[in-house]
């Protein structure tokens, strides 16, 4: 359930109840009336005494009622249910008149903090029916927070137009129910806010839509929300991401968007990666003699099973450290790399586990044995590459530029694929669908623009289009030297010659 502080995020709250003096007067007047009535009912009293008592009771009751009419109680509109209101940061002045409300002054530091969040923070908004969207929204906020970005979590049902207009960046995680309907908690927002035009030109947004493709209105509410945001001037930070029944590939795509938004190259996976075992079968340089870094064609085949992907899809590679980095770390810690340890369901050497893991700082493993180190380490984040081939080519091809640090040491991902992994080595790989970059379903003309190793995905798309008999394609490609860096030149020129 959404807490009060989530719907009004920048305030503390106090309860407003009925004033104690007023309750006392009510009790006193009722007591006097009851006491007098009991006295009147006592038959033992003389009629004169009973008359005086009745007169006194009536006079007292009228006096209490008259006082209450002149001094009405200041009650909450819902006296029986406490009302949550922002607690004042500071009371500047109070009038001598007891009935005058205090003047509240907003604390300047709170205002400054709010303004800073508006400039740099991200509001993460969820609309959840079963709790999954809320879970993903919380993971989203935590991930952004781990990078140093300010993130605030809100339920869509607690927000209004003014909240979105006061927000610079928002990430929406929304599910769909029924026939493309909003979750129950978001129904008020859908009926009241999305039914009217407004100005959201100051808002940038990203949207993760959850759904089930077994239903006709797949991710229906997510698409309605996106259309409404765009129609009212909001600008998308990136394309909408659809998740079909908790699809891991789509969730990794969302994590990739978060990495780009936070300025990080890679972020830890939310779930333990489930890689397949592939084999490195070929590696050769495509641009020998280039003034830039060498670019390699990497050919991979699965250890078992068929190859399945479409032009435009990506692969995620689980990289490994250079062998020298692992042996050097083990020597510095005085640990035996051949010692067998357990990682999940695997039994492997400590050296093999460390090769694919973040190497802990020395002070974090002081005094630990091999098993304790194995329990501590985390797997390296994956690296992404566009696929440059089609399954019909007989192998999965990548176009990888070897990147290096100023000291000449290759970067982790490119170093693993272009130098450290030997031919025949096992490569941890998983294919990720990238539907936003798939070939258009119709035969419309296609313009492809890219540079450098971006040629990989463009090459696969061109191959798929030509195989389908769709020859109206234009390729605009740039690199340093046409004589050295024209990747796939022979095949492209052959396509041109074939018309």
C-alpha positions in Angstrom: 0.0 0.0 0.0 1.2 3.5 -0.8 2.2 5.3 2.3 1.0 8.9 2.9 4.6 10.2 2.6 4.7 8.7 -0.9 1.8 10.7 -2.2 3.1 13.9 -0.5 6.8 13.2 -0.6 8.4 16.3 0.8 6.6 16.7 4.1 6.3 15.2 7.6 2.8 14.6 8.8 0.8 15.1 12.0 -2.7 14.1 13.1 -5.4 16.7 13.6 -8.0 15.6 16.2 -10.9 17.3 18.0 -9.8 20.0 20.5 -9.6 18.7 24.0 -11.5 21.7 25.7 -14.5 21.2 23.3 -14.8 17.5 24.3 -14.7 18.6 27.9 -17.6 21.0 27.5 -19.7 18.4 25.7 -19.0 16.0 28.6 -19.8 18.6 31.3 -23.1 19.7 29.7 -24.2 16.1 29.3 -23.3 15.3 32.9 -25.2 18.3 34.3 -28.3 17.3 32.3 -28.2 13.7 33.4 -27.6 14.6 37.1 -30.5 17.1 37.1 -32.8 14.6 35.5 -32.0 12.0 38.1 -32.7 14.5 40.8 -36.1 15.3 39.3 -37.0 11.6 39.2 -36.4 11.1 42.9 -40.0 11.0 44.3 -38.6 11.5 47.8 -37.9 15.1 46.9 -40.3 17.8 47.9 -42.1 19.2 44.8 -40.5 22.6 45.5 -37.0 21.2 45.5 -37.8 19.2 42.3 -39.0 22.4 40.6 -35.9 24.3 41.6 -33.7 21.4 40.4 -35.5 21.3 37.1 -35.2 25.0 36.6 -31.4 24.8 37.4 -30.8 22.0 35.0 -32.6 23.8 32.1 -30.8 27.0 32.8 -27.4 25.3 32.9 -28.1 23.4 29.7 -29.2 26.5 27.8 -26.1 28.3 29.1 -23.7 25.6 27.8 -25.5 25.4 24.4 -25.3 29.2 24.1 -21.6 29.2 24.9 -20.9 26.5 22.3 -22.8 28.5 19.6 -20.7 31.5 20.3 -17.5 29.5 20.4 -17.9 26.8 17.7 -15.2 24.0 17.8 -12.6 24.0 15.0 -13.1 20.4 13.9 -11.5 18.6 11.0 -14.0 17.9 8.2 -13.7 14.2 9.0 -13.6 14.4 12.8 -13.7 10.7 13.4 -10.8 9.9 11.1 -7.5 11.7 11.6 -6.5 13.9 8.6 -3.0 14.0 7.4 -1.6 17.4 6.8 1.9 18.7 6.2 3.7 19.5 9.5 5.0 23.1 9.5 8.7 23.5 9.2 8.6 26.7 11.3 5.9 28.9 12.8 6.7 32.5 12.1 4.1 34.3 14.1 0.9 33.6 16.1 -1.8 36.1 16.6 -3.1 37.0 20.1 -6.5 35.8 19.0 -6.6 32.1 19.8 -8.9 31.3 16.8 -6.3 32.6 14.3 -4.4 29.8 12.5 -0.6 29.9 12.6 1.3 31.2 9.6 3.5 28.4 8.2 6.8 29.2 6.5 8.4 26.6 4.2 11.9 25.7 5.2 14.3 27.1 2.6 16.5 24.0 2.8 13.5 21.8 1.9 12.6 24.0 -1.0 16.2 24.0 -2.3 16.3 20.2 -2.0 13.1 19.9 -3.9 14.4 22.2 -6.6 17.6 20.2 -6.9 15.6 16.9 -7.2 13.5 18.5 -10.0 16.7 19.3 -11.9 18.6 16.1 -11.4 16.3 13.4 -9.9 14.1 10.8 -11.5 10.5 10.0 -10.4 9.9 6.3 -10.7 6.1 5.7 -11.1 4.4 2.3 -11.0 0.9 1.0 -11.8 0.7 -2.5 -10.5 -2.1 -5.1 -10.3 -0.3 -8.1 -8.9 2.8 -6.4 -7.4 5.3 -7.3 -10.2 5.3 -3.8 -11.7 5.9 -2.3 -8.2 8.8 -4.8 -7.6 10.4 -3.7 -10.9 9.9 -0.1 -10.1 11.6 -0.5 -6.7 14.5 -2.3 -8.4 14.7 0.6 -10.9 14.8 3.2 -8.2 17.4 1.2 -6.2 19.5 0.8 -9.4 19.5 4.5 -10.1 20.3 5.3 -6.5 23.3 3.0 -6.6 24.7 5.2 -9.3 24.3 8.3 -7.2 21.1 9.6 -8.9 18.3 10.8 -6.8 15.2 8.6 -7.3 11.7 8.8 -5.8 9.1 6.1 -6.0 5.4 6.8 -6.5 2.2 5.0 -7.3 0.5 6.4 -10.4 -2.8 6.4 -8.4 -1.4 9.0 -6.0 -0.3 11.5 -8.7 -2.1 14.2 -10.5 -1.3 16.5 -13.5 0.5 19.0 -11.3 2.9 16.3 -10.1 3.9 15.4 -13.6 4.2 19.1 -14.6 6.6 19.6 -11.7 8.7 16.6 -12.8 11.6 16.8 -15.2 12.2 13.1 -15.7 10.0 10.1 -15.0 10.2 6.4 -15.5 6.9 4.6 -15.7 6.5 0.8 -15.0 3.0 -0.2 -15.7 1.0 -3.4 -16.1 -2.2 -4.1 -18.1 -5.3 -5.9 -16.9 -8.3 -7.2 -18.7 -8.8 -6.0 -22.3 -6.0 -3.4 -22.2 -7.2 -1.7 -19.0 -5.3 0.2 -16.4 -4.6 -1.6 -13.0 -7.2 -0.8 -10.4 -4.9 1.6 -8.5 -4.3 3.6 -11.7 -8.0 3.8 -12.7 -8.6 7.2 -11.1 -5.5 8.6 -13.0 -6.8 7.1 -16.2 -10.3 8.5 -15.9 -9.5 11.9 -14.4 -6.1 12.9 -15.8 -5.7 11.0 -19.1 -9.2 12.1 -20.2 -8.1 15.7 -20.6 -5.4 17.5 -22.6 -2.6 19.2 -20.6 0.9 20.7 -21.0 3.7 18.1 -20.3 6.3 19.7 -22.5 8.7 19.9 -19.6 8.7 16.2 -18.9 11.0 13.5 -20.3 9.9 9.9 -19.8 10.8 6.3 -20.2 8.2 3.5 -20.1 8.3 -0.2 -19.2 5.0 -1.9 -20.2 4.2 -5.3 -18.8 1.7 -7.6 -20.5 0.9 -11.0 -21.9 1.0 -11.6 -25.6 -1.8 -14.2 -25.3 -4.2 -11.3 -25.0 -5.2 -9.1 -28.0 -4.5 -5.8 -26.2 -0.8 -6.7 -25.4 0.6 -4.0 -23.0 -2.6 -2.0 -23.8 -2.4 0.4 -20.9 1.3 1.0 -21.4 0.6 2.0 -25.0 -2.3 4.3 -24.0 -0.1 6.0 -21.4 2.7 6.5 -23.9 0.3 8.0 -26.5 -1.2 10.3 -23.9 2.2 11.5 -22.7 3.5 12.1 -26.3 0.2 13.8 -27.3 0.6 16.3 -24.5 4.2 17.3 -25.3 6.3 14.9 -23.1 9.5 13.6 -24.8 10.6 10.0 -24.7 14.1 9.3 -23.3 14.1 6.1 -25.3 11.7 3.7 -27.0 9.0 1.9 -25.0 10.1 -1.4 -23.7 7.6 -4.3 -23.7 7.8 -7.2 -21.3 5.9 -10.4 -22.3 5.2 -12.4 -19.2 8.4 -11.5 -17.3 10.6 -11.9 -20.3 14.2 -11.7 -19.1 15.5 -10.4 -22.3 13.2 -7.4 -22.2 14.1 -6.7 -18.6 17.8 -6.7 -19.5 17.0 -4.2 -22.2 15.3 -2.0 -19.6 18.4 -2.3 -17.4 20.5 -1.2 -20.3 18.4 1.9 -20.7 19.0 2.6 -17.0 22.7 2.3 -17.5 22.6 4.8 -20.3 20.4 7.2 -18.3 22.8 7.1 -15.3 25.9 7.5 -17.5 27.2 4.1 -16.6 28.5 1.7 -19.2 27.2 -1.4 -17.4 25.1 -2.1 -14.3 24.8 -5.4 -12.4 22.2 -7.8 -13.6 19.0 -8.0 -11.5 18.9 -11.7 -12.0 21.7 -14.3 -12.3 22.5 -14.5 -16.0 21.5 -17.7 -17.7 24.1 -17.9 -20.5 24.4 -20.7 -23.1 27.7 -22.2 -23.9 29.0 -21.2 -27.4 32.4 -21.9 -29.0 34.8 -19.4 -30.6 35.4 -20.9 -34.0 37.1 -18.1 -35.9 38.7 -14.7 -35.3 40.5 -12.4 -37.8 41.2 -8.8 -38.3 39.1 -7.0 -40.9 41.1 -3.7 -41.1 44.8 -4.5 -41.1 47.0 -1.4 -41.3 44.2 0.9 -40.2 45.1 4.1 -38.4 42.5 3.2 -35.8 42.2 0.3 -33.4 42.0 -3.2 -35.0 38.5 -4.5 -35.7 37.9 -8.3 -35.6 35.2 -10.6 -37.0 34.4 -13.1 -34.4 32.6 -16.3 -35.4 30.7 -18.3 -32.8 28.6 -21.5 -32.8 26.5 -23.0 -30.0 27.9 -26.1 -28.2 24.4 -27.7 -28.7 21.1 -26.7 -30.1 20.1 -24.7 -33.1 21.0 -21.1 -33.9 18.0 -18.7 -33.6 17.9 -15.0 -34.0 16.7 -12.2 -36.4 18.6 -9.4 -38.1 18.8 -6.6 -35.6 19.1 -8.8 -32.5 22.0 -8.5 -30.0 24.1 -10.9 -28.0 25.2 -10.5 -24.4 28.6 -11.9 -23.6 29.8 -12.9 -20.2 33.5 -11.7 -20.3 36.5 -13.0 -18.4 39.6 -11.4 -17.1 43.0 -11.9 -18.7 44.6 -15.0 -17.2 47.5 -12.9 -15.9 45.1 -10.7 -13.9 43.7 -13.7 -12.1 47.0 -15.4 -11.4 48.4 -12.1 -10.1 45.4 -11.6 -7.8 45.7 -15.1 -6.4 49.4 -14.7 -5.8 48.9 -11.4 -3.9 46.3 -13.1 -1.7 48.2 -16.3 -1.2 45.3 -18.5 -2.4 45.5 -21.6 -4.5 43.6 -21.2 -7.8 43.3 -24.9 -8.3 41.2 -25.3 -5.1 37.6 -26.5 -5.9 34.8 -24.3 -4.8 31.0 -24.2 -5.3 29.2 -21.5 -7.2 25.4 -22.1 -7.4 25.1 -25.6 -8.9 28.6 -25.6 -10.3 31.8 -27.1 -8.9 34.8 -25.5 -10.4 38.3 -24.2 -9.6 38.7 -20.9 -7.7 40.7 -19.5 -10.7 37.9 -20.3 -13.1 35.4 -18.6 -10.9 37.5 -15.5 -10.4 38.1 -15.3 -14.2 34.4 -14.4 -14.7 33.9 -12.4 -11.5 34.8 -9.0 -10.1 38.1 -9.3 -8.3 37.6 -8.2 -4.7 39.7 -5.6 -3.0 42.6 -7.1 -0.9 41.2 -5.8 2.4 37.8 -7.5 1.7 39.3 -11.0 1.6 42.0 -10.8 4.2 42.0 -14.0 6.2 39.4 -15.7 4.0 39.8 -19.2 2.5 38.9 -20.3 -1.0 35.2 -21.2 -0.1 34.7 -17.8 1.6 36.1 -15.9 -1.3 33.8 -17.9 -3.7 30.8 -17.0 -1.6 31.8 -13.3 -1.7 32.5 -12.7 -5.4 29.9 -11.3 -8.0 29.8 -12.1 -11.7 31.1 -9.5 -14.1 28.4 -7.6 -15.9 27.7 -8.6 -19.5 28.8 -6.8 -22.6 26.5 -6.3 -25.6 27.3 -6.6 -29.3 25.1 -6.4 -32.4 24.9 -9.6 -34.5 26.4 -9.1 -38.0 25.1 -12.3 -39.7 22.0 -14.5 -40.2 21.6 -18.1 -39.0 21.8 -19.2 -42.7 25.4 -18.0 -42.7 26.3 -21.0 -40.4 27.8 -18.9 -37.5 27.0 -16.0 -35.4 29.3 -13.1 -36.4 30.3 -10.1 -34.3 32.3 -7.1 -35.3 34.4 -6.1 -32.3 36.9 -3.3 -32.0 39.7 -3.9 -29.6 39.6 -1.1 -27.1 42.5 -0.3 -24.8 43.3 1.8 -21.8 46.1 4.4 -22.0 48.6 1.8 -20.7 47.7 -0.4 -23.7 45.8 -3.1 -21.7 42.6 -4.1 -23.6 39.2 -3.4 -22.1 37.4 -6.3 -20.5 34.9 -7.3 -23.1 36.9 -6.6 -26.3 40.0 -8.1 -24.7 38.3 -11.3 -23.9 36.9 -11.8 -27.4 39.8 -10.5 -29.5 42.8 -11.6 -27.4 42.4 -13.7 -24.3 39.9 -16.4 -25.5 41.7 -18.9 -27.6 40.1 -20.5 -30.7 37.9 -23.4 -29.5 37.3 -21.6 -26.1 33.9 -21.7 -24.5 32.1 -18.3 -24.6 29.1 -17.5 -22.2 26.5 -16.0 -24.5 22.8 -15.3 -24.7 20.8 -13.8 -27.6 18.6 -10.8 -26.8 15.7 -9.9 -29.1 15.8 -6.3 -30.2 12.3 -5.9 -31.8 12.8 -2.1 -32.3 15.6 -2.8 -34.8 14.0 -5.7 -36.6 13.4 -5.6 -40.4 10.2 -3.7 -41.4 7.4 -6.1 -42.2 6.6 -4.4 -45.5 8.7 -3.7 -48.6 9.1 0.0 -48.0 12.5 1.5 -48.9 15.0 1.4 -46.1 17.7 3.9 -45.3 20.5 2.6 -43.0 22.9 5.1 -41.3 25.9 4.1 -39.2 29.6 4.3 -38.5 32.4 2.1 -37.2 31.4 -1.2 -35.8 27.8 -0.1 -36.0 28.1 -1.7 -39.5 27.4 -5.1 -37.8 23.7 -4.7 -37.4 23.3 -2.8 -40.7 25.0 -5.6 -42.5 22.6 -8.2 -41.0 19.6 -6.1 -42.0 20.9 -5.6 -45.5 21.4 -9.4 -45.8 17.9 -10.1 -44.5 16.3 -7.6 -46.9 18.1 -8.8 -50.0 17.3 -12.4 -49.1 13.7 -11.4 -49.0 13.9 -9.8 -52.4 13.7 -6.2 -51.1 16.4 -4.3 -52.9 15.4 -0.7 -52.3 18.0 0.0 -49.6 20.4 2.9 -49.0 23.5 2.6 -46.8 25.3 5.6 -45.4 28.4 4.5 -43.6 31.5 6.3 -42.3 34.9 5.3 -41.0 38.5 6.6 -41.0 39.9 5.2 -44.2 37.9 3.7 -47.0 40.8 1.7 -48.1 41.3 0.0 -44.7 38.0 0.3 -42.8 35.3 -0.6 -45.3 34.0 -3.7 -43.5 32.3 -6.3 -45.6 33.3 -4.4 -48.7 33.4 -7.4 -51.1 29.9 -8.5 -50.1 28.4 -5.0 -50.3 29.9 -4.4 -53.7 28.6 -7.7 -54.9 25.1 -6.7 -53.7 25.4 -3.5 -55.7 26.5 -5.3 -58.8 23.5 -7.7 -58.5 21.2 -4.7 -58.4 
